[in-house]
Amino acid sequence: MQYSVTATSTSKLKATVDIKQTTIVFGITPATSETLANPAELFLSSLAACILKNVERFSEFMNFEYTNAVITLSATRLEKPPRMDDINYILHIHSTDQHINLSLLKKNIEKYGTIYNTVMKSCDINGTIEIKTGQPNT
């Protein structure tokens, strides 16, 4: 399987990355640091997307239903050399099914996530998965 994206920057303004029919705008200047995602946040977004894709994938294999899943990630940026370290996440799965095998789900996410496996070779990833009942916030 091969992947391809095209990214473009406009000097002193912003940048975009085109992926299939999607365009993502991101910041490259201090002026956009409060309004546009930066490359580090896009990196974390890729990991979040990988985990959420695998929740969907394994909901079918593990035979559980959920209304939505919300993941929050945080990471520490080290200065020398500049790199991400110590990524933490909490994944909330909104479901009425209280018998989801969370340890198996976590194991499957860690074993079969393409981005997850790529990232974990360069830094620690720690996470928890929780079932939330009731109405989801997002």
C-alpha positions as CSV (number, residue, x, y, z in Angstrom):
1,M,0.0,0.0,0.0
2,Q,1.3,3.4,-0.9
3,Y,0.3,6.9,0.3
4,S,0.8,10.3,-1.2
5,V,0.0,13.9,-0.1
6,T,0.9,17.3,-1.6
7,A,1.7,20.2,0.6
8,T,2.1,23.9,-0.3
9,S,3.2,26.9,1.6
10,T,2.7,30.6,1.0
11,S,5.5,32.7,2.4
12,K,4.7,34.6,5.6
13,L,1.1,33.3,5.5
14,K,0.1,29.7,5.8
15,A,0.4,26.2,4.3
16,T,-2.0,23.5,3.1
17,V,-1.8,19.8,2.6
18,D,-4.0,18.1,0.1
19,I,-5.1,14.6,0.7
20,K,-7.5,13.1,-1.8
21,Q,-10.5,15.4,-1.6
22,T,-9.4,17.1,1.7
23,T,-7.4,20.2,2.2
24,I,-6.0,20.9,5.6
25,V,-4.8,24.4,6.4
26,F,-2.0,24.8,8.9
27,G,0.2,27.5,10.3
28,I,3.8,28.2,9.6
29,T,4.2,31.6,11.1
30,P,4.1,33.1,14.6
31,A,1.1,35.1,13.5
32,T,-1.0,32.0,12.9
33,S,0.1,30.1,16.0
34,E,-3.1,30.8,17.9
35,T,-5.5,30.2,15.0
36,L,-4.1,27.4,12.8
37,A,-2.9,23.9,13.6
38,N,0.9,23.6,13.7
39,P,2.9,20.6,12.3
40,A,3.2,19.0,15.8
41,E,-0.6,19.2,16.2
42,L,-1.1,17.6,12.8
43,F,1.3,14.9,13.9
44,L,-0.8,14.2,17.0
45,S,-4.0,14.4,14.8
46,S,-2.6,11.6,12.7
47,L,-2.1,9.4,15.7
48,A,-5.6,10.3,17.0
49,A,-7.1,9.4,13.6
50,C,-5.3,6.0,13.6
51,I,-6.7,5.1,17.0
52,L,-10.2,6.2,16.1
53,K,-10.1,4.3,12.8
54,N,-9.1,1.2,14.8
55,V,-12.0,1.7,17.3
56,E,-14.3,1.5,14.3
57,R,-12.5,-1.5,12.8
58,F,-12.4,-3.5,16.0
59,S,-16.0,-2.6,17.0
60,E,-17.0,-4.9,14.2
61,F,-14.4,-7.7,15.0
62,M,-15.2,-7.5,18.7
63,N,-18.9,-7.2,18.2
64,F,-19.7,-4.0,20.1
65,E,-21.7,-0.9,19.3
66,Y,-20.8,2.6,20.1
67,T,-22.3,6.0,19.3
68,N,-19.0,7.9,19.2
69,A,-15.5,8.0,20.5
70,V,-13.5,11.0,21.6
71,I,-9.8,11.0,22.1
72,T,-7.6,13.6,23.6
73,L,-3.9,13.5,23.2
74,S,-1.0,15.5,24.7
75,A,2.7,15.3,24.2
76,T,5.9,16.8,25.4
77,R,8.2,18.5,22.9
78,L,11.9,18.1,23.8
79,E,14.3,20.8,22.7
80,K,17.6,19.1,21.8
81,P,17.1,17.6,19.4
82,P,13.6,18.9,18.8
83,R,11.3,15.9,18.9
84,M,8.1,14.6,20.4
85,D,8.3,12.6,23.6
86,D,5.9,11.0,26.1
87,I,2.5,11.0,24.2
88,N,-0.5,10.4,26.4
89,Y,-4.1,9.9,25.4
90,I,-7.4,9.2,26.9
91,L,-10.1,7.6,24.7
92,H,-13.7,7.8,25.7
93,I,-16.0,5.4,24.0
94,H,-19.7,6.3,24.3
95,S,-21.7,3.1,24.4
96,T,-24.4,1.3,26.3
97,D,-22.4,-1.9,26.1
98,Q,-20.7,-2.2,29.4
99,H,-19.0,-5.5,28.5
100,I,-16.5,-4.2,25.9
101,N,-13.2,-5.9,26.5
102,L,-11.1,-2.7,26.8
103,S,-7.8,-4.4,27.4
104,L,-8.3,-6.4,24.2
105,L,-9.3,-3.3,22.3
106,K,-6.2,-1.4,23.6
107,K,-4.0,-4.4,22.6
108,N,-5.5,-4.5,19.1
109,I,-5.0,-0.7,18.7
110,E,-1.4,-1.0,19.7
111,K,-0.7,-4.0,17.6
112,Y,-2.5,-3.1,14.4
113,G,-2.3,0.7,14.2
114,T,0.0,1.7,11.4
115,I,0.6,5.2,12.7
116,Y,0.6,4.0,16.3
117,N,3.4,1.5,15.5
118,T,5.4,4.0,13.6
119,V,5.2,6.6,16.4
120,M,5.9,4.1,19.2
121,K,9.3,3.3,17.7
122,S,10.4,6.9,18.4
123,C,8.7,7.8,21.7
124,D,6.5,6.5,24.5
125,I,2.8,6.3,24.1
126,N,0.6,5.8,27.1
127,G,-3.2,5.7,27.1
128,T,-6.4,4.7,28.8
129,I,-9.7,3.7,27.3
130,E,-12.9,4.4,29.2
131,I,-16.6,3.6,28.5
132,K,-18.9,6.5,28.9
133,T,-22.6,6.0,29.2
134,G,-25.3,8.7,28.6
135,Q,-25.2,11.4,26.0
136,P,-21.8,12.2,24.4
137,N,-20.5,15.8,24.6
138,T,-19.3,15.8,21.0
